[in-house]
Amino acid sequence: MNTLKRTLYNSFVFSIKLYQRVFLDLRVWGRESIPKGPKIYVTNHITATDPWWVLPVFTEPVHIVIGPGYQFRVGAKLLDSFEQINCMPAHRKNVVCKAAEYLEKGEPVYMAPEGDMQELFQLGRFYPGVAKIYRQARVPIVPIALVAPKRCMHESPRLSTVVDGHVYRMLNVMRGTFGINVGEAFMPDCPDGSDEEQNAHITALVKTRIEQLMDDVRRNKFWL
């Protein structure tokens, strides 16, 4: 990001921090383990507001892989101004190259490989994008588990969006508790095999790390 974009981004993150201080009981573990330099942040996906509450945890601006958020023209322009990564159907073939480009510049990327929200403490299918980006960029992966009590989640059906016939629910946490468990960065090995086999191997390792982080939080009763 250039100086102007970084300033605008930091101002936006500062406004999120102010909101968090007033309305959220934010629980963060493991932030000190985030390494410097380019990295791929990988999280599970429980609400539409996940990225906004995680952004202030990061040590520098990040490029988020975003889908339905690009559905709206005004929102799309704002996301583009902050150099986020469009993964709507017409742009999906460019996601890996775009993410690798930012990583090569030393700037981190954030993504949720499930592509859609899942129930609390459950993980869905992980798409292979994270593995493809990792194999091209070879930078550390930082797994993150997100947890929030169901009592703090509120759905707004009227704001749900439809992409290629799939309905993306608008489930938010605007008040109450939100937990972020940051794991140790790691660099998976890439064993011999086809591209599909390597992608599956890396994806499985990332998924296991996030499952372990979720289990760690599950033992903390704040989410009940």
N, C-alpha and C positions, 0 to 999 in steps of 0.2 A: 504494500500500500504506500502511496505517496503521502507526504506530510498532511495535506488537506484531508484526505480520506481517513487517515489515522486519527486526526483530530475529531472529525465527525463521529467516527466509530467510538472513540473513547468517551465522547460526550453522551452518546446513546447508552453506553454501558454504565456511565455514571448515573444516568437517570434511572436505570434498572436497579442499581444499588440503593438509591434513595427509596424506591418503591419497596424493595425487599426489607429495608430497615423498619418500615412502617407496618407492612402487611404480612410479611412472611417470617416464619420461624425456620430459618435455613440451617440445616445440619450438614457440615462438610467434613469428610475424613480423607486423609491422604494427599491433600493439596501439595504438601512439601515434597512429594515424590515426583512431581512433574519435571521432566528434564528440560533443559534449554534447547533451542534449535528446532528444526522441523520435526513434526510428529503427526501421527494420525490419531485423533481422539475418536474412540468408538463407544457408543452407549446403547443401552436398551431404550425403548420408546414407550412411555406411559401416558403422556399428555401432549397436547398441541403446544403448550407453553414450555416444554422441556428446554429448548435451546436458550430461551431468554433467561431462565434462572441459572443455567450453567455458565453462560458467557462471563460473568464477573469472576468466576473461579479460575479461569484461564489466565496465564501470565502475560499474554500478548494477544493481539487481534487474531481471529481465526476465520477461515473460509468454510462456511457450513454448506453441506450438500442438502438442498431444499427442493421439495416437490410441490405439493398443493399450495404452498405460500406464494408460488409464482403464478397462480391462477388469476390473481387480481392485478390489473394494469398498474395502479399506483404503487402497490406493494412490490411489484416486480422491479419498478424503477428504483425504489429505495434499496432493495436487495442488491441490485446491480451496482448501485453507487457504493455499497459496502463490499463489493467484490465477492459476493456469495456465489455458490455454484448451482446452476439451474439443472434439476434432474427431471423435469417434466418430459413426457414421452418424446417430444420433438428434439430434445436436447440430451437425452440419456447417452447417446453414443459418444458425446464429448466429455462426459463426467470424469472418466479416468485420466484422460490427457490433461484436462483443466486442473484437476487436483494435483497431479504429478508436477505440473508447471509451477504451481504455487509452492509445493514442497521443495522443488529445486531452488527456489528463491530463498529458502530458509523459513517459510511461513507455514504454520500448522493448518491442518484440515480437520473438520469435525463431521462425523456421519453416524447415522443410526441404520445399520444394515437390514433391519426388519422391514423398513419402508412404511410401516403402519403401526399404530398403537396396539399394545398387548395388555392382557390383564396383569394385575400386580403380581410380581414374583413369577411370571411366566415369560418365556422367550418363544418367539415365533421362528419362522424360517429366516435364516440369514442369507441375503443375496450376496453373490461373490464379488461385488464391487470393491469392498475393503481389501480383499486378497489381491485383486488385480492392481489396485493402486499401490499396495505394499510391494508387490513383485516388481513394479516399474520404478518405484522411488527408493525402496530399501531404507526406510527411516523407522524409528521406534513407533510401536503402537501402544497407546495408553488406554486401557479398558476402564470404563466407568459404569457403575450401576446406579440407576435412579430409582428412588422409592418415595412414595407419598401416601399418606393414609387415604382410604377411599372416602372418608367423610369430608376430605378437603377437595375432592374432585367434583366438578360440576359440568354438566353437559349442556351445550347450546345447539340443539338440533337445527335451528334456522341458519346457523353459520357453518354447517357441514358442507363439504365440497365434493364434487363428483369428477373423477378423472378416469377416462376410458371405462366408464361404467362402474367403477369402484367408488363406494362412498367412504370418504375420510371424515370421521367424526370430529367434532369440535369439543374436545374434553379438556378442561382447563383446571389449573390450580392457581387461583388468584389471591387466596388468603390461607393462612394456616401453615402446616409443616411440609417441608420438602427436603428430602435427603439425597446427598450426592457422595458416593463412595468411589474415590479415585484409586485405581490400582497401580501397581508397579509397571513401568514401561517395559516392553519386551520386544524382541525381534525374532519371530518364528523362523525355524529352519525351512528350507524348501527342498524336500527330498526329490529324488528322481521320479519322473512320471510325466504324464500329459499335463497340459495346462489345466484341464478340468480337475485332475487328481490333486495337483498342487493347490488350486483354489479351494478345493474341499478340505484339504488338510489344514490350511491356514485359517479358514473360516471356523472350523471345528475348534481349533485352539483358542481363538478369540472368544467364541461363544462360551467355552468352558471357563475362561477367566472371568467373564461377566457373571456367569452363574455362581461362581465362588464368591464374588463381591456381593451379590444379592443375598446369598446365604449368610454372609457376615452381618449384613444389616438386619436380616430377618430375626436374628437373636436379640436385637435391640428393640424393645417393645414400644418405642415412640410411634411407630406406624400403626398401632392398633386403634 
